[in-house]
Amino acid sequence: MPHVSYEKVNEDAMGDDINSAYNFSFSGILDEKVSQRDVFRAVGIPAIQNSLAGYNSTIFAYGQTGSGKTFTITGGPERYEDRGLIPRAISHLFKAMKDDEQKGIAFRTNLAMTC
């Protein structure tokens, strides 16, 4: 499991050093060169599988302005392989539902959007 440690040294009002240590553990790290397909495989498919198993799933994009959150979530308009998590998740979800319908499992879908 990837792990990051960060130590911060501050000076208090008296001029004394105050050390603060922070530890962060991650289930995975994707670098800036990862493809949209690989992001979907690492993040989207497990979330969809959990949803289909009856668990709530959330994909939350957080980061600095201009770091690629919107591109990762929605994708690029020019190339099909640049589709983001949302279009890939919708396609995967409906394919999985269709496959399960052939096994006699019924689904009801709802869509709610807030802009």
Beta strands, then each sheet from edge to edge (+ up, - down):
strand 1: 3-11
strand 2: 17-25
sheet 1: 1+ 2-
end
